Amino acid sequence: MKSYKGLVVLVVAITVLLSACGSPSPQPPASPQPSSPTDGSTLLQERCTECHSLARVEQAQKNLDEWERVVNSMINKGAQLNEDEKALLIEYLAETYVP
């Protein structure tokens, strides 16, 4: 009977650990944004590289609509951009990283 209880405890512990691994990590609280950069390159360096490398962006070749979808997706995942910054970044990406 004792080994049965130990097995149940082990199964419960593994289940809890596995369920924790599949959960999305909590988003950190939004930090106040610094003054708005005036160019797309600075926005790219300051905001996009917080989560992934600049090389990842540089390897991507997309048109204007595709960059807009990517930037909107990143905003939905927590990227901090106001509407003016968003437009500036999309324009910069579409002019710089095109197919």
C-alpha positions in Angstrom: 0.0 0.0 0.0 2.9 2.4 0.8 4.4 2.0 -2.7 1.0 2.7 -4.3 0.8 6.1 -2.4 4.4 6.9 -3.5 3.5 6.2 -7.1 0.4 8.4 -6.9 2.5 11.3 -5.5 5.1 10.8 -8.2 2.5 10.8 -11.0 0.9 14.0 -9.5 4.3 15.7 -9.2 5.2 14.9 -12.8 1.8 16.1 -14.1 2.2 19.4 -12.3 5.7 19.9 -13.7 4.7 19.0 -17.2 1.7 21.3 -17.1 3.9 24.1 -15.9 6.3 23.6 -18.8 3.5 24.0 -21.3 2.1 27.2 -19.9 3.1 30.5 -21.4 5.4 32.5 -19.2 3.8 35.4 -17.5 4.4 38.8 -19.3 6.5 41.2 -17.3 4.8 44.4 -16.3 5.0 47.0 -19.0 7.8 49.4 -18.4 7.5 53.1 -19.2 8.6 53.7 -22.8 11.6 56.0 -23.3 11.2 59.0 -25.5 10.2 57.9 -29.0 13.1 57.3 -31.4 12.9 59.3 -34.6 14.0 56.6 -37.1 13.2 53.0 -37.9 16.7 51.7 -37.4 16.8 52.9 -33.8 13.3 51.5 -33.2 14.5 48.1 -34.6 17.6 48.2 -32.4 15.8 49.3 -29.2 12.5 47.4 -29.3 12.9 44.3 -31.6 16.2 43.1 -30.2 14.8 42.8 -26.7 13.3 39.5 -27.7 15.4 38.2 -30.6 18.6 38.9 -32.5 19.0 41.6 -35.2 20.2 38.8 -37.5 16.8 37.2 -37.4 15.3 40.4 -38.8 18.1 41.0 -41.3 17.5 37.5 -42.7 13.8 38.1 -43.3 12.8 39.5 -46.7 9.3 40.7 -46.7 7.1 43.2 -48.5 5.1 46.0 -46.8 2.0 43.9 -46.0 4.1 41.1 -44.7 6.1 43.4 -42.4 2.9 45.0 -41.2 1.6 41.5 -40.2 4.9 40.7 -38.4 4.9 44.0 -36.5 1.3 43.6 -35.5 2.0 40.1 -34.3 5.0 41.3 -32.2 2.8 44.0 -30.7 0.2 41.3 -29.8 3.1 39.4 -28.1 4.1 42.5 -26.0 6.3 44.7 -28.2 5.9 48.3 -27.0 5.2 50.6 -30.0 2.8 53.4 -30.3 1.0 54.0 -33.6 3.6 56.5 -34.9 6.5 54.2 -34.0 4.7 51.2 -35.6 4.2 53.1 -38.9 7.8 54.3 -38.8 9.2 50.8 -38.1 7.0 49.1 -40.8 8.1 51.7 -43.4 11.8 51.2 -42.4 11.6 47.4 -42.5 9.8 47.4 -45.9 12.4 49.7 -47.4 15.4 47.9 -45.9 14.5 44.2 -45.8 12.7 43.5 -49.1 12.6 40.4 -51.3 
